[in-house]
Structures are given as C-alpha cells and as structure tokens.
Amino acid sequence: MLSYISFLLHLWDGKKFINAVKILSSYFLSRLTGRYFVWGRPYTFIIEPTALCNLRCPQCPVGLQTLSRPQSNMPIDDYRRIIDEISEYTWVLLLFFRESRSSIRRSST
C-alpha cells in the first residue's frame, strides 16, 4: 500500500493539483448553473506518432489515405516538444500506434 501511495504522490504536484481543482470546479459549477464553464487544461492526451499504414481497413482514413493532413511519421523534435509542453499538467498520456510494418520507426534519433 505504501509503494502505491508513493507512486501516486508525484501525480499531485502543484500545477497538476491546481489543474484538477479548476477542472472539477468548472464541472460542478456547470452542473449547478446549467451554463458551461471550462477551466483548466486537459489531463489526458493521445499522441499518434505515425500517420502511415500499409493496411487498408475500410473504416480507417489512414489506411485508405483519405486524411486531409500529411501522412508521415511525427518528427522526434515535435514529439519531445509536445511532451515537454503537456508534462506539467498531464496525468495520462496514450500513444496510438497502428499495427502495420510502416509504423516501425527506422531512425532512432
């Protein structure tokens, strides 16, 4: 139990705690007043490091190549910049990978 608590303590630093208070207070105030209040920053992010896929799944715009954005791998500098920007207030980071050969990154830089 103590190891679980010590694991969670780093999640509750000052900025993350203030962000959680903002999010919860805006939620409860919105429920009470019937008006929308949005305070705080998102605490969960999903990053898609690649928009390439060699599969052709009928429901997927990446595989069908119908995306309006460029289809490529995210540059590692952009990836690091995003992580640095959101790390102060983010609790959950999900990486969305596709199950195809093209999602394997050839460069380790």
Secondary structure by P-SEA (a helix, b strand, c coil): caaaaaaacccccaaaaaaaaaaaaaaaaaaaccbbbbcccccbbbbccccccccccccccccccccccccccccaaaaaaaaaaacccccbbbbbbcccccccccccc
